[in-house]
Amino acid sequence: MLRLALPVLAEQLLHALVMLVDVWLTGNLLGENNTPALAAIGLMAYTMWLLTSIFDFVSSGATALTARFVGASDLRRAQEITNQSILVGSGLALTIMVVAFLGAR
């Protein structure tokens, strides 16, 4: 079980380190009045976490169902699930992109 959890833990640690480096760079390189920039970095941390979570839901479900059908030697259904997950992921990406584009200033 630990072998399955370690890659996920490593991914989350790397995400946290990226945000830590972003905050450090913003705090140290922008000078005295960096409060608005630090607030923006904090807001983007939650936005990136939300986007990652949305796509993780699709990929986790697709991986579980594809593995189940491959294990049952039903490759046709495994291909259908893979194609559907690509379609759902693309649809989510397009929807989020349109909402972000329309909501941007």
Buried (B, 14 or more C-beta within 10 A) or exposed (E): EEEEEEEEEEEEEEBEEEBEEBBEEBBEEEEEEBEEBBEEBBEEBEEBBEBEEBBEEBEEBBEEBBEEBBEEEEEEBBEBBBEBBEEBBEEBBEEBEEEEEEEEE
